Amino acid sequence: PEIVEDFEREVVGRVPKKVPTVTWGIVSNVVDGLVGNLPANGRRLVGHVDNSDCPAIKVDIQMSVVTPAKAKAPVPVLMMFGGFWGDGLPRPAGTPPSTNRFPEFGGPFKAPPTTEQLLAAGWGYAVINPVSIQADNGAGLTKGIIGLCNQGQPRKPDDWGSLRAWSWGAARALDYLETDPMVDAKKVGIEGVSRYGKAA
């Protein structure tokens, strides 16, 4: 308990006692689409955070969930902090794949993207956009979920920061995945790179 207290006070901050609820809704569906050359189904979702206590601040968590089209039972899912190169939804059948998925990093690469590797192994994936939960800069601390909980006021030094807010958002995404009939919610992993790895 002492170590947890030290981390909450000095590193990740404290989650407020009263955090608004999140209501998930499906914005769009892709049925029998393709990720690479693999058949997949995808759903684009928005998790609306109740802002009735502070209507001036709106938080809508962006996430997509993609599962193999031919899955006969719920599948394990890897949740990924992302959203920088799109939301990972399948492209409609008949649409050519991109020839250079990540030009910023000198792609294309020889190995298939992680999303294709997951689908080929019978897994699904969820891409959650962290900045739709909380901005990735100090200027955004009076907005996002932190600003909503503080009703637009600055945070105290031991209040939660972006890392803790992103992990809170991922936990709310898991709440949704527990309701998705195509997801085996007992087998959900999470990953991120750099600061998103710390949030994971």
Contacts in CASP RR format, 6 or more apart in sequence:
PFRMAT RR
TARGET T0000
AUTHOR 0000-0000-0000
METHOD contacts of the structure
MODEL  1
PEIVEDFEREVVGRVPKKVPTVTWGIVSNVVDGLVGNLPANGRRLVGHVD
NSDCPAIKVDIQMSVVTPAKAKAPVPVLMMFGGFWGDGLPRPAGTPPSTN
RFPEFGGPFKAPPTTEQLLAAGWGYAVINPVSIQADNGAGLTKGIIGLCN
QGQPRKPDDWGSLRAWSWGAARALDYLETDPMVDAKKVGIEGVSRYGKAA
7 13 0 8 1.000
8 14 0 8 1.000
8 158 0 8 1.000
9 158 0 8 1.000
10 158 0 8 1.000
12 160 0 8 1.000
12 161 0 8 1.000
12 163 0 8 1.000
12 164 0 8 1.000
12 167 0 8 1.000
13 158 0 8 1.000
13 159 0 8 1.000
13 160 0 8 1.000
13 161 0 8 1.000
13 164 0 8 1.000
14 158 0 8 1.000
14 159 0 8 1.000
14 160 0 8 1.000
14 164 0 8 1.000
15 160 0 8 1.000
15 164 0 8 1.000
15 168 0 8 1.000
16 149 0 8 1.000
16 159 0 8 1.000
16 160 0 8 1.000
18 149 0 8 1.000
19 145 0 8 1.000
19 149 0 8 1.000
19 168 0 8 1.000
20 49 0 8 1.000
20 50 0 8 1.000
20 51 0 8 1.000
20 52 0 8 1.000
20 53 0 8 1.000
20 148 0 8 1.000
20 149 0 8 1.000
21 49 0 8 1.000
21 50 0 8 1.000
22 47 0 8 1.000
22 48 0 8 1.000
22 49 0 8 1.000
22 50 0 8 1.000
22 61 0 8 1.000
22 169 0 8 1.000
22 172 0 8 1.000
22 175 0 8 1.000
23 47 0 8 1.000
23 48 0 8 1.000
23 50 0 8 1.000
24 45 0 8 1.000
24 46 0 8 1.000
24 47 0 8 1.000
24 48 0 8 1.000
24 175 0 8 1.000
24 176 0 8 1.000
24 179 0 8 1.000
25 45 0 8 1.000
25 46 0 8 1.000
25 47 0 8 1.000
25 48 0 8 1.000
26 43 0 8 1.000
26 44 0 8 1.000
26 45 0 8 1.000
27 44 0 8 1.000
27 45 0 8 1.000
27 46 0 8 1.000
28 43 0 8 1.000
28 44 0 8 1.000
29 41 0 8 1.000
29 42 0 8 1.000
29 43 0 8 1.000
29 44 0 8 1.000
30 40 0 8 1.000
30 41 0 8 1.000
30 42 0 8 1.000
30 43 0 8 1.000
30 89 0 8 1.000
30 90 0 8 1.000
30 91 0 8 1.000
30 92 0 8 1.000
31 41 0 8 1.000
31 42 0 8 1.000
31 69 0 8 1.000
32 39 0 8 1.000
32 41 0 8 1.000
32 69 0 8 1.000
32 93 0 8 1.000
33 39 0 8 1.000
33 40 0 8 1.000
33 41 0 8 1.000
33 42 0 8 1.000
33 69 0 8 1.000
33 90 0 8 1.000
33 91 0 8 1.000
33 92 0 8 1.000
33 93 0 8 1.000
34 40 0 8 1.000
34 90 0 8 1.000
34 91 0 8 1.000
34 92 0 8 1.000
34 93 0 8 1.000
34 94 0 8 1.000
34 95 0 8 1.000
34 97 0 8 1.000
35 66 0 8 1.000
35 88 0 8 1.000
35 90 0 8 1.000
35 91 0 8 1.000
35 115 0 8 1.000
35 116 0 8 1.000
35 119 0 8 1.000
36 91 0 8 1.000
36 97 0 8 1.000
36 112 0 8 1.000
36 116 0 8 1.000
37 97 0 8 1.000
38 68 0 8 1.000
38 116 0 8 1.000
38 119 0 8 1.000
38 120 0 8 1.000
39 68 0 8 1.000
39 69 0 8 1.000
39 70 0 8 1.000
39 90 0 8 1.000
40 66 0 8 1.000
40 67 0 8 1.000
40 68 0 8 1.000
40 69 0 8 1.000
40 90 0 8 1.000
40 119 0 8 1.000
41 66 0 8 1.000
41 67 0 8 1.000
41 68 0 8 1.000
41 69 0 8 1.000
41 90 0 8 1.000
41 182 0 8 1.000
42 64 0 8 1.000
42 65 0 8 1.000
42 66 0 8 1.000
42 67 0 8 1.000
42 89 0 8 1.000
42 90 0 8 1.000
43 64 0 8 1.000
43 65 0 8 1.000
43 66 0 8 1.000
44 62 0 8 1.000
44 63 0 8 1.000
44 64 0 8 1.000
44 87 0 8 1.000
44 89 0 8 1.000
45 62 0 8 1.000
45 63 0 8 1.000
45 64 0 8 1.000
45 65 0 8 1.000
45 176 0 8 1.000
46 60 0 8 1.000
46 61 0 8 1.000
46 62 0 8 1.000
46 63 0 8 1.000
47 60 0 8 1.000
47 61 0 8 1.000
47 62 0 8 1.000
47 63 0 8 1.000
47 172 0 8 1.000
47 176 0 8 1.000
48 59 0 8 1.000
48 60 0 8 1.000
48 61 0 8 1.000
49 58 0 8 1.000
49 59 0 8 1.000
49 60 0 8 1.000
49 61 0 8 1.000
49 145 0 8 1.000
49 148 0 8 1.000
51 57 0 8 1.000
51 58 0 8 1.000
51 59 0 8 1.000
51 148 0 8 1.000
53 148 0 8 1.000
53 151 0 8 1.000
54 147 0 8 1.000
54 148 0 8 1.000
54 151 0 8 1.000
54 152 0 8 1.000
56 152 0 8 1.000
57 143 0 8 1.000
57 144 0 8 1.000
57 147 0 8 1.000
57 148 0 8 1.000
57 151 0 8 1.000
57 152 0 8 1.000
59 132 0 8 1.000
59 133 0 8 1.000
59 144 0 8 1.000
59 145 0 8 1.000
59 148 0 8 1.000
60 132 0 8 1.000
61 128 0 8 1.000
61 129 0 8 1.000
61 132 0 8 1.000
61 133 0 8 1.000
61 169 0 8 1.000
61 172 0 8 1.000
61 173 0 8 1.000
62 83 0 8 1.000
62 87 0 8 1.000
62 128 0 8 1.000
62 129 0 8 1.000
62 132 0 8 1.000
63 87 0 8 1.000
63 126 0 8 1.000
63 127 0 8 1.000
63 128 0 8 1.000
63 129 0 8 1.000
63 173 0 8 1.000
63 176 0 8 1.000
64 87 0 8 1.000
64 88 0 8 1.000
64 89 0 8 1.000
64 126 0 8 1.000
64 127 0 8 1.000
65 77 0 8 1.000
65 124 0 8 1.000
65 125 0 8 1.000
65 126 0 8 1.000
65 176 0 8 1.000
65 177 0 8 1.000
65 180 0 8 1.000
65 182 0 8 1.000
65 183 0 8 1.000
66 88 0 8 1.000
66 89 0 8 1.000
66 90 0 8 1.000
66 115 0 8 1.000
66 119 0 8 1.000
66 124 0 8 1.000
66 125 0 8 1.000
66 126 0 8 1.000
66 127 0 8 1.000
67 75 0 8 1.000
67 77 0 8 1.000
67 124 0 8 1.000
67 182 0 8 1.000
67 183 0 8 1.000
68 75 0 8 1.000
68 119 0 8 1.000
68 122 0 8 1.000
68 123 0 8 1.000
68 124 0 8 1.000
71 122 0 8 1.000
71 182 0 8 1.000
73 184 0 8 1.000
74 181 0 8 1.000
74 182 0 8 1.000
74 183 0 8 1.000
74 184 0 8 1.000
74 185 0 8 1.000
75 122 0 8 1.000
75 123 0 8 1.000
75 124 0 8 1.000
75 182 0 8 1.000
75 183 0 8 1.000
75 184 0 8 1.000
76 122 0 8 1.000
76 123 0 8 1.000
76 124 0 8 1.000
76 184 0 8 1.000
76 187 0 8 1.000
76 188 0 8 1.000
76 189 0 8 1.000
77 123 0 8 1.000
77 124 0 8 1.000
77 125 0 8 1.000
77 126 0 8 1.000
77 177 0 8 1.000
77 183 0 8 1.000
77 184 0 8 1.000
77 187 0 8 1.000
77 188 0 8 1.000
77 189 0 8 1.000
78 114 0 8 1.000
78 118 0 8 1.000
78 123 0 8 1.000
78 124 0 8 1.000
78 125 0 8 1.000
78 126 0 8 1.000
78 188 0 8 1.000
78 189 0 8 1.000
78 190 0 8 1.000
78 191 0 8 1.000
79 125 0 8 1.000
79 126 0 8 1.000
79 128 0 8 1.000
79 170 0 8 1.000
79 173 0 8 1.000
79 174 0 8 1.000
79 177 0 8 1.000
79 188 0 8 1.000
79 189 0 8 1.000
79 190 0 8 1.000
79 191 0 8 1.000
80 114 0 8 1.000
80 125 0 8 1.000
80 126 0 8 1.000
80 127 0 8 1.000
80 128 0 8 1.000
80 190 0 8 1.000
80 191 0 8 1.000
80 192 0 8 1.000
81 128 0 8 1.000
81 130 0 8 1.000
81 166 0 8 1.000
81 170 0 8 1.000
81 190 0 8 1.000
81 191 0 8 1.000
81 192 0 8 1.000
81 193 0 8 1.000
81 196 0 8 1.000
81 197 0 8 1.000
81 199 0 8 1.000
81 200 0 8 1.000
82 127 0 8 1.000
82 128 0 8 1.000
82 129 0 8 1.000
82 130 0 8 1.000
82 192 0 8 1.000
82 196 0 8 1.000
83 127 0 8 1.000
83 128 0 8 1.000
83 129 0 8 1.000
85 101 0 8 1.000
85 102 0 8 1.000
86 127 0 8 1.000
87 127 0 8 1.000
87 129 0 8 1.000
88 115 0 8 1.000
88 125 0 8 1.000
88 127 0 8 1.000
91 97 0 8 1.000
99 108 0 8 1.000
100 106 0 8 1.000
100 107 0 8 1.000
100 108 0 8 1.000
101 107 0 8 1.000
101 108 0 8 1.000
101 109 0 8 1.000
101 113 0 8 1.000
102 108 0 8 1.000
102 109 0 8 1.000
111 117 0 8 1.000
112 120 0 8 1.000
114 125 0 8 1.000
115 125 0 8 1.000
118 124 0 8 1.000
118 125 0 8 1.000
119 125 0 8 1.000
124 183 0 8 1.000
126 173 0 8 1.000
126 177 0 8 1.000
128 169 0 8 1.000
128 170 0 8 1.000
128 173 0 8 1.000
130 136 0 8 1.000
130 162 0 8 1.000
130 166 0 8 1.000
130 196 0 8 1.000
130 199 0 8 1.000
133 144 0 8 1.000
133 145 0 8 1.000
133 165 0 8 1.000
133 166 0 8 1.000
133 168 0 8 1.000
133 169 0 8 1.000
134 140 0 8 1.000
134 144 0 8 1.000
134 145 0 8 1.000
134 146 0 8 1.000
134 161 0 8 1.000
134 162 0 8 1.000
134 165 0 8 1.000
134 166 0 8 1.000
135 141 0 8 1.000
135 143 0 8 1.000
135 144 0 8 1.000
135 162 0 8 1.000
136 162 0 8 1.000
136 195 0 8 1.000
138 162 0 8 1.000
140 146 0 8 1.000
140 147 0 8 1.000
141 147 0 8 1.000
141 154 0 8 1.000
141 155 0 8 1.000
141 161 0 8 1.000
142 150 0 8 1.000
142 152 0 8 1.000
142 153 0 8 1.000
142 154 0 8 1.000
143 152 0 8 1.000
144 165 0 8 1.000
145 165 0 8 1.000
145 168 0 8 1.000
145 169 0 8 1.000
146 155 0 8 1.000
146 159 0 8 1.000
146 160 0 8 1.000
146 161 0 8 1.000
146 162 0 8 1.000
146 165 0 8 1.000
147 153 0 8 1.000
147 155 0 8 1.000
150 159 0 8 1.000
155 161 0 8 1.000
160 168 0 8 1.000
162 195 0 8 1.000
162 199 0 8 1.000
163 195 0 8 1.000
163 198 0 8 1.000
163 199 0 8 1.000
164 199 0 8 1.000
166 196 0 8 1.000
166 199 0 8 1.000
167 199 0 8 1.000
167 200 0 8 1.000
170 190 0 8 1.000
170 199 0 8 1.000
170 200 0 8 1.000
174 185 0 8 1.000
174 188 0 8 1.000
177 183 0 8 1.000
177 185 0 8 1.000
177 188 0 8 1.000
178 185 0 8 1.000
190 200 0 8 1.000
191 197 0 8 1.000
191 200 0 8 1.000
192 199 0 8 1.000
192 200 0 8 1.000
END
